[in-house]
Amino acid sequence: DRAKKVYEGFEPLVAADIAETIWFVVSRPAHVNINDLTIMPTAQANAVNFARK
């Protein structure tokens, strides 16, 4: 119950979001190099700040 409160009013990423991103990365042509990738929900400004509804 305590963990649910953390995400109250906030739409977190789900496994499918990450899976789609992984598929995108691995399906690039061999000449494409992805050096860095940051995935965050649109309501999350950084690791600490959340924009709740």
PyRosetta script that sets phi, psi and omega in degrees:
from pyrosetta import init, pose_from_sequence

init()
pose = pose_from_sequence("DRAKKVYEGFEPLVAADIAETIWFVVSRPAHVNINDLTIMPTAQANAVNFARK")
pose.set_psi(1, -38.0)
pose.set_omega(1, 180.0)
pose.set_phi(2, -64.5)
pose.set_psi(2, -39.7)
pose.set_omega(2, 179.0)
pose.set_phi(3, -65.5)
pose.set_psi(3, -35.3)
pose.set_omega(3, 178.8)
pose.set_phi(4, -62.6)
pose.set_psi(4, -34.7)
pose.set_omega(4, 179.6)
pose.set_phi(5, -64.3)
pose.set_psi(5, -31.4)
pose.set_omega(5, 179.6)
pose.set_phi(6, -60.0)
pose.set_psi(6, -38.7)
pose.set_omega(6, -176.5)
pose.set_phi(7, -98.4)
pose.set_psi(7, 7.8)
pose.set_omega(7, 180.0)
pose.set_phi(8, -62.8)
pose.set_psi(8, 126.3)
pose.set_omega(8, -179.9)
pose.set_phi(9, 75.3)
pose.set_psi(9, 18.9)
pose.set_omega(9, -174.3)
pose.set_phi(10, -141.7)
pose.set_psi(10, 133.5)
pose.set_omega(10, 178.7)
pose.set_phi(11, -98.3)
pose.set_psi(11, 102.3)
pose.set_omega(11, -178.7)
pose.set_phi(12, -76.7)
pose.set_psi(12, 166.1)
pose.set_omega(12, 172.6)
pose.set_phi(13, -67.6)
pose.set_psi(13, 151.9)
pose.set_omega(13, 176.6)
pose.set_phi(14, -120.5)
pose.set_psi(14, 168.5)
pose.set_omega(14, -177.0)
pose.set_phi(15, -54.4)
pose.set_psi(15, -38.4)
pose.set_omega(15, -179.4)
pose.set_phi(16, -63.0)
pose.set_psi(16, -33.7)
pose.set_omega(16, 177.6)
pose.set_phi(17, -62.1)
pose.set_psi(17, -44.4)
pose.set_omega(17, -179.7)
pose.set_phi(18, -70.1)
pose.set_psi(18, -41.8)
pose.set_omega(18, 179.9)
pose.set_phi(19, -60.5)
pose.set_psi(19, -42.2)
pose.set_omega(19, 178.1)
pose.set_phi(20, -62.2)
pose.set_psi(20, -39.2)
pose.set_omega(20, 179.4)
pose.set_phi(21, -67.4)
pose.set_psi(21, -42.4)
pose.set_omega(21, 177.8)
pose.set_phi(22, -60.9)
pose.set_psi(22, -44.2)
pose.set_omega(22, 179.0)
pose.set_phi(23, -61.3)
pose.set_psi(23, -42.5)
pose.set_omega(23, 178.1)
pose.set_phi(24, -57.9)
pose.set_psi(24, -46.7)
pose.set_omega(24, -177.4)
pose.set_phi(25, -63.6)
pose.set_psi(25, -49.1)
pose.set_omega(25, -175.6)
pose.set_phi(26, -74.8)
pose.set_psi(26, -14.1)
pose.set_omega(26, -179.4)
pose.set_phi(27, -95.1)
pose.set_psi(27, 5.3)
pose.set_omega(27, 176.6)
pose.set_phi(28, -71.9)
pose.set_psi(28, 153.2)
pose.set_omega(28, 176.7)
pose.set_phi(29, -60.5)
pose.set_psi(29, 158.2)
pose.set_omega(29, -175.5)
pose.set_phi(30, -59.2)
pose.set_psi(30, -26.0)
pose.set_omega(30, -178.0)
pose.set_phi(31, -83.2)
pose.set_psi(31, -2.8)
pose.set_omega(31, 180.0)
pose.set_phi(32, -93.6)
pose.set_psi(32, 129.8)
pose.set_omega(32, 179.2)
pose.set_phi(33, -119.6)
pose.set_psi(33, 116.0)
pose.set_omega(33, 177.2)
pose.set_phi(34, -98.8)
pose.set_psi(34, 106.9)
pose.set_omega(34, -175.6)
pose.set_phi(35, -83.3)
pose.set_psi(35, -28.8)
pose.set_omega(35, -174.6)
pose.set_phi(36, -150.7)
pose.set_psi(36, 144.1)
pose.set_omega(36, -179.8)
pose.set_phi(37, -151.3)
pose.set_psi(37, 124.0)
pose.set_omega(37, 177.3)
pose.set_phi(38, -118.5)
pose.set_psi(38, 126.9)
pose.set_omega(38, -179.3)
pose.set_phi(39, -118.7)
pose.set_psi(39, 121.5)
pose.set_omega(39, 178.8)
pose.set_phi(40, -142.7)
pose.set_psi(40, 150.4)
pose.set_omega(40, 173.9)
pose.set_phi(41, -63.9)
pose.set_psi(41, 151.0)
pose.set_omega(41, -178.3)
pose.set_phi(42, -62.8)
pose.set_psi(42, -24.2)
pose.set_omega(42, -179.5)
pose.set_phi(43, -85.9)
pose.set_psi(43, 4.3)
pose.set_omega(43, -177.8)
pose.set_phi(44, -113.7)
pose.set_psi(44, 113.8)
pose.set_omega(44, -178.3)
pose.set_phi(45, -75.0)
pose.set_psi(45, -35.0)
pose.set_omega(45, 178.5)
pose.set_phi(46, -161.6)
pose.set_psi(46, -166.0)
pose.set_omega(46, -176.1)
pose.set_phi(47, -68.2)
pose.set_psi(47, -13.4)
pose.set_omega(47, -175.0)
pose.set_phi(48, -114.6)
pose.set_psi(48, -38.5)
pose.set_omega(48, -171.5)
pose.set_phi(49, -95.9)
pose.set_psi(49, 127.4)
pose.set_omega(49, 179.6)
pose.set_phi(50, -121.8)
pose.set_psi(50, 143.5)
pose.set_omega(50, 173.2)
pose.set_phi(51, -101.7)
pose.set_psi(51, 104.0)
pose.set_omega(51, -177.4)
pose.set_phi(52, -90.8)
pose.set_psi(52, 152.5)
pose.set_omega(52, 178.9)
pose.set_phi(53, -80.4)
pose.dump_pdb("model.pdb")
